[in-house]
Amino acid sequence: MPDRRVTPAQRKRVAERADMRCEYCRIPAHFAMQTFSVEHIIPRAKGGKTVLENLAFACPGCNSFKHTKTEWRDAVSNKIVPLYHPRRQKWVDHFAWSEDHLQIIGLTAVGRVTVAALKLNRSGLVNLRRALYAISEHPPKEKRES
């Protein structure tokens, strides 16, 4: 059976590719109180492989709330919708910042369900965004390319 753990080389590549930010809530790792995880976008429990195309850099909160979820019910359409996939989709296509830059707004069904399922506007994140905004460290500059 192949080793399914993330290697140090994979971890380094995933973190660099993510610009050292959570690929879901966009919080920078260097301001976090806990170590970020390299998570399986499609969980191993659902057949996901430990390959770069299936790995995302995630803060502990987003990783915990995501757990093995790959979809969630959209409150607007009442349909089950896939969560945001950082390797196949662009963050800016599914999310935007509120006018005060403290909340993440889901622009699409994928964005809405990801905001809800991962609790991307939980109070600790909003407070951290407020502090980072005050020192010009938020919002992050989003890359248009994948």
N, C-alpha and C positions, 0 to 999 in steps of 0.2 A: 504494500500500500504506500503511495507517495506521501511525503511529508506535506501536510496542508497548512502548516504554520507560515506566517509572513516572515520572510527572511530580512535580515538587516538591510540588504541592498534594496529590496522592494520597499521597505519602510522609508528609506532615504529618498527614493525616487518618487514615491507617492506624496510625501511631505513637500518636496521641492515643486512638484507639478502643481500642488494646491497652493503654492506661494505661502506655505506655513499657516494656512487658515482652514478652519472647518469648511468643508465643501457644501455644507447645508446652511448653517447660521452665519457663516463668514467671519466669525470671531478669530482673531490672530492667536496662534498658539503661545507666543511669548508673553501674552497677558493672562494666560490661563493659570489657575491654581493647581490643575491636575494635568497629567500627561495625556496628549491626544492619542487616539487609536487609529489603526489602519483597519477599516471595516470592510466586510464583504458586501457589496451593493446587493447582489443576489446572494443571500446567506448560504453558507455551506449546507445547512439543514435542508435547503431547497435545491441543492445541486450546484450551487455556485462554486467556482474554482478559485484557487489562490493564484490568480494571474493579474498583472497590472490593469488590464481592461475591466476587472471586476473589483478593484480596490479603491477606496476613497479615504481621505484624511478626515477624521471626525472628532469633535470635542467629546468629552465624556457624556455630556447631557444628550446630545443628538444621537450618539451611538447607543446610549441606553434606551431612549425613547423609540429609536428605529428597531433595535433588536433584530427580529427576524421578519419584520414587516416589509412587504414589497408593494402593497396597495392599501387603500383606505377609502372609506365612503365620502364622497364629495357632498357637502351640505347643500350646495346649490342645485345640483342635478339629481341628487340622491343615488348616483351610480357609483360603483366600485371603480376606482381610477388608480393606475400605477403611480407610485411615488417617483419623485425626481430621480433621474439616473445621471450622476455627474459625468460619466464617460460618454453617454450618448446624447445628452442634452446640454444646452447652455443655460447657466444660471439666469442671465439677463433676459432670456426668452420667457421665463416662468415666474420671475420674482422682480419686485421693485422695492425701493425704500419709501416709507411714508415721508410726508413733507418735512417732518422734524428729524428724519433719519433714524428713528428709534425702533420702528416696527417693520417687519418684512411683510409685504403684501403679495399674496398669490395672484398672479395675472391670468393664470390658466387653471383648468381643473387640476392638472398635475401640481402646480404651485400651491393651490388652495389646500389640497389634501396633504401635501408635504408640510406646509405651515401648521396644519392641525395635528397631524400624526406625530411630528417631531417636536411640537410645541416650540416653534421657532421664535415666539415672542414671550417666552417665559420671563418672569420678573427679573431674575438674575442676569439674563442676557440684555434686557432693556436697560437695566442699571449700568451694566458694563458699557453698552453702546453710548449711553449718556456721558459717562466719564471719558471714553475714548474720543467722542465728538468734541468735548471741551478741550482736549489737547491735540486736536487735528489729526487723530489716528483713525477716524471713522467718518463717513463710510469708506469702504475699500474701493479702489479703482478696479472695476471689473474688466476683464479681458473679453473681447468679442469673439475671439477664436476659441475652439475647444481645447 
